[in-house]
């Protein structure tokens, strides 16, 4: 099974994005980003928000 949190963390690192950057883009606290990174799965709405944010250059 994929660990979605690890995949998100790896993609943010590949894009050279910080947890602070992602938190601002999805309108949450930085601490929540670390929680997201630990999750094996996420709800679809949150995953869509993260996906849209990561597409911003």
Protein Blocks (a to p, Z undefined) as FASTA:
>chain_A
ZZfklmmmmmmmmnopafklmmmmnopafklmmmmmmpmbdcfklmmmmmmmmmpZZ
